[in-house]
Amino acid sequence: MEYLRIEIINPKAKSLIKNLADMDLIRIREEKVKYELEELLDNLRKYSDEAPSLDEITKEVEFVRKARYEK
């Protein structure tokens, strides 16, 4: 079995892919992007000069986790 990641540019291509799935030639599985949070942060940073970086957020999360587990 071979896996391909396809980026659909033209909406007509999606109907062709669905037709292939209907003929049981391919299987369509939708998966969330692993870097969804990173993409969200990038989009938010476009509109704000004060948005935290990924490293700053990671440090804050680690600090909160450490404080939680020390109790």
Stockholm file with secondary structure:
# STOCKHOLM 1.0

chainA/1-71         MEYLRIEIINPKAKSLIKNLADMDLIRIREEKVKYELEELLDNLRKYSDEAPSLDEITKEVEFVRKARYEK
#=GR chainA/1-71 SS CCCCCCCCCSHHHHHHHHHHHHTTSCCCCCCCCTTHHHHHHHHHHTTCSSCCCHHHHHHHHHHHHHHHHHC
#=GC SS_cons        CCCCCCCCCSHHHHHHHHHHHHTTSCCCCCCCCTTHHHHHHHHHHTTCSSCCCHHHHHHHHHHHHHHHHHC
//
